[in-house]
Amino acid sequence: MRASRDGWSLLVASRRGRLHAHRGDHREDAGQMLLFDHGWCAAVADGAGSATYSRLGASIATHVATHAVREALQHGQANRAEPALLGRALESGATAANHALREFATRCGLALRDLRTTLLVAALHGGRVGLLQVGDGASAWLDADGTVSQPLSGPITEFSGEVAHFLPDDGAIEQLVQSLVVRDASACAALVLATDGVEDPWYPFTRHAGPLYTQLLQGLDESATSAGVTSSHRASVLHAPDPVHALIEWLAFEKRGENDDRTLCVIRQDAVSWSV
């Protein structure tokens, strides 16, 4: 999916991991984005591998969260400059996603654990960008001066890579709402949302998100391979004639031992340049 609105360009794509492809299994990741007056909303999710219907959980969570955020912000247009509006809309999206998963489980006679999924959401409104997250995956905020930061970090247990909370488990919605971060968007050149199928090969993400974005923007060069990732897609993704297809091809990159599904959302502010 790709779209543009009010000086921002959004691109999201998802690719089934090699292990799932080899077994003929479903892709468990999902991605979604929506545009609305004076803003946008995007989400990525990674269904838990141990959950029977996690692919449905990821799809429901991203769809419901983005639509609920859009609805909350559209209804709040009269108070568009109110600082707290964006945060409340994101909390509304989180709550709606959690409720939808629980309701779906009840109607289908499923256990909540059958739908377990992570969720990472970002939205723009009133010159601010808000983010929230539960579970693993990563976001990267790239400023015009070349600074890279990771606004959110999903809570994990004492065992590396073991996620502490999934939607719609008890306690997950509290973690999701408490993670909320809102920042001024004026200096933001780009924002990257990634499931752990992208985060893990490019770990640590704060260090490698800059080279990753540079590769997507300019094409492959030596600095963009610092994470030990091998890619056969050498041309620019973001300037390709068909960026969605190009991003799907790019997501086929290889790194030893990494076979997970991959979902990536890249959001650019067109008037703000990234300093390589």
C-alpha positions in Angstrom: 0.0 0.0 0.0 1.2 3.5 -0.7 -0.4 7.0 -0.3 0.3 10.7 0.1 -1.4 13.3 2.1 -0.5 16.9 3.2 3.2 16.6 2.4 3.6 13.1 3.8 4.2 9.9 1.9 3.4 6.5 3.3 4.4 3.0 2.1 3.7 -0.3 3.8 4.4 -3.9 2.6 4.5 -7.4 4.2 6.2 -10.5 3.1 5.9 -14.1 4.2 9.0 -15.5 5.9 11.0 -18.3 4.2 10.2 -20.8 6.9 6.4 -20.2 6.6 6.8 -20.3 2.8 8.7 -23.6 3.0 6.0 -25.2 5.2 3.1 -23.7 3.2 2.0 -21.8 6.3 0.2 -18.5 6.5 1.9 -15.1 6.9 1.2 -14.0 10.5 2.2 -10.3 10.1 -0.2 -7.5 9.0 0.1 -3.9 8.0 -2.5 -1.1 7.5 -2.6 2.6 6.8 -5.4 5.2 6.4 -5.5 8.8 5.3 -8.0 11.4 6.6 -8.3 15.2 6.7 -5.1 16.7 8.1 -3.5 13.4 9.0 -2.8 9.7 8.6 -2.6 6.6 10.7 -0.5 3.4 10.2 -0.1 0.1 12.1 2.0 -3.1 11.9 1.5 -6.2 13.8 3.1 -9.6 14.3 0.9 -12.5 15.3 2.5 -14.8 17.9 3.9 -18.0 16.3 2.4 -20.1 19.1 -1.1 -18.8 18.6 -3.4 -20.8 16.3 -5.1 -17.9 14.7 -2.6 -15.1 15.3 -2.8 -14.1 11.6 -6.4 -13.1 12.2 -5.4 -11.3 15.5 -2.8 -9.2 13.6 -5.2 -8.4 10.8 -8.0 -7.4 13.1 -5.8 -5.3 15.4 -4.3 -3.2 12.6 -7.6 -2.7 10.8 -9.6 -1.8 13.9 -6.9 0.4 15.5 -6.3 2.5 12.4 -10.1 2.9 11.7 -10.8 3.8 15.3 -8.0 6.4 15.4 -9.3 8.0 12.1 -12.9 8.1 13.5 -11.8 9.7 16.7 -9.7 12.4 15.0 -12.3 13.2 12.4 -14.9 13.7 15.1 -12.5 15.9 16.9 -11.8 18.3 14.0 -13.4 21.2 15.8 -10.6 20.9 18.4 -7.9 20.1 15.9 -5.2 22.1 17.7 -5.9 20.6 21.1 -2.7 18.9 22.2 -4.4 16.0 24.0 -6.6 15.1 21.0 -4.1 12.9 19.2 -3.2 10.9 22.4 -6.8 10.3 23.2 -7.5 9.1 19.6 -4.6 6.6 19.9 -5.9 5.4 23.2 -9.3 4.9 21.6 -7.7 2.9 18.8 -5.9 0.7 21.2 -9.0 0.1 23.3 -11.1 -0.6 20.1 -8.5 -3.2 18.8 -8.4 -5.0 22.2 -12.2 -5.1 22.4 -12.5 -6.3 18.8 -10.1 -9.2 19.4 -11.9 -10.2 22.6 -15.3 -10.0 21.0 -14.1 -12.1 18.0 -12.7 -14.7 20.3 -16.0 -15.0 22.2 -18.1 -15.2 19.0 -15.9 -17.9 17.5 -15.4 -19.9 20.7 -11.6 -19.2 20.8 -9.3 -18.7 23.7 -7.8 -15.2 23.9 -4.3 -16.8 23.4 -5.4 -18.1 20.0 -5.4 -14.5 18.7 -2.2 -13.2 20.3 -0.5 -10.4 18.4 1.8 -7.5 18.8 0.7 -4.0 17.7 2.6 -0.8 16.8 0.6 2.3 15.8 1.6 5.7 14.6 -0.6 8.7 13.7 -0.2 12.3 12.5 -2.6 15.1 13.5 -2.2 18.8 14.3 1.5 18.8 13.5 2.2 16.1 16.0 3.0 12.4 15.6 1.9 9.9 18.3 3.0 6.3 18.7 2.1 3.4 20.9 3.2 -0.3 21.0 2.7 -3.6 22.8 5.0 -6.5 22.2 8.2 -6.6 20.1 9.0 -4.9 16.8 10.5 -1.4 16.6 10.0 2.2 15.5 12.7 4.6 14.4 12.4 8.4 14.3 14.8 10.1 11.8 15.2 13.8 12.2 16.4 16.2 9.5 19.8 16.6 11.3 20.6 12.9 10.9 19.6 12.0 14.5 17.9 8.6 14.9 15.9 7.7 18.0 13.7 4.8 19.0 10.6 6.4 20.6 9.1 3.1 21.7 10.5 -0.2 23.0 8.3 -3.1 23.5 8.6 -4.7 27.0 10.2 -8.1 27.1 10.8 -10.7 29.8 14.1 -11.6 31.3 14.6 -14.0 28.4 15.8 -12.2 25.3 13.2 -12.0 22.6 10.4 -13.4 24.7 7.4 -11.0 24.6 5.8 -10.1 27.9 2.5 -9.0 26.6 0.3 -9.7 23.5 -3.1 -8.4 22.7 -5.7 -9.4 23.8 -4.3 -10.9 26.9 -5.0 -9.5 30.3 -2.8 -6.5 31.1 -1.8 -5.9 27.4 -4.1 -3.0 26.9 -2.6 -1.2 29.9 0.9 -1.7 28.4 -0.3 -0.4 25.1 -1.9 2.8 26.5 1.0 3.4 28.8 3.5 3.3 26.0 2.0 6.4 24.3 4.5 9.0 23.0 3.6 12.2 21.2 6.2 14.4 19.5 6.3 17.5 17.4 6.5 16.5 13.7 8.2 19.5 12.2 11.8 18.2 12.1 10.8 14.6 11.4 12.3 13.5 8.0 11.0 9.9 8.3 9.4 7.4 10.6 9.9 3.6 10.3 7.6 1.0 11.8 8.9 -2.6 11.7 7.8 -6.0 13.0 10.6 -8.1 14.5 11.2 -9.9 11.2 12.8 -6.6 10.1 14.0 -5.4 13.5 15.9 -8.6 14.5 18.1 -8.7 11.3 18.9 -5.0 11.7 19.5 -5.2 15.5 20.3 -2.9 17.3 17.6 -1.0 15.5 18.6 2.5 16.7 22.1 2.0 15.2 21.0 0.4 11.9 17.7 2.2 11.2 19.6 5.1 9.5 21.5 2.8 7.1 18.3 0.9 6.5 16.4 4.1 5.5 19.3 5.3 3.4 19.2 2.0 1.5 15.5 2.4 0.9 16.0 6.0 -0.2 19.1 5.8 -2.3 19.7 2.2 -3.1 22.3 -0.3 -1.8 25.7 0.9 -0.7 28.4 -0.3 1.7 27.1 1.7 4.7 23.7 0.1 4.3 25.0 -3.4 4.8 26.5 -2.7 8.3 24.0 -5.1 9.9 25.3 -8.0 7.9 22.2 -8.1 5.7 22.5 -9.3 2.1 20.1 -7.9 -0.4 19.6 -8.5 -4.1 17.5 -5.4 -4.5 20.1 -2.7 -5.1 18.0 0.2 -6.5 16.1 2.8 -4.5 12.8 1.5 -3.1 11.2 4.9 -2.4 12.0 6.3 -5.8 11.0 3.1 -7.7 8.3 3.3 -10.4 6.3 0.8 -8.2 7.5 1.3 -4.6 5.2 -1.3 -3.2 6.6 -4.0 -5.4 10.1 -2.7 -4.8 9.6 -2.9 -1.0 8.2 -6.4 -1.2 11.4 -7.4 -3.2 13.6 -5.6 -0.7 12.0 -7.5 2.2 13.5 -10.7 0.7 16.9 -9.7 2.1 18.9 -12.5 3.7 20.7 -12.8 7.0 21.9 -16.1 8.5 19.2 -17.6 10.8 16.5 -15.0 10.1 13.4 -16.5 8.5 10.5 -14.7 10.1 7.6 -12.8 8.3 8.5 -9.2 7.6 6.4 -6.1 7.6 7.7 -2.6 7.2 6.0 0.8 7.1 8.0 3.8 5.9 6.6 7.3 6.4 8.3 10.4 4.9 7.8 14.1 5.3 8.4 15.3 1.7 9.7 18.8 2.6 12.2 17.6 5.2 15.4 16.1 3.9 17.3 13.3 5.7 21.0 14.1 6.3 23.0 11.0 5.5 
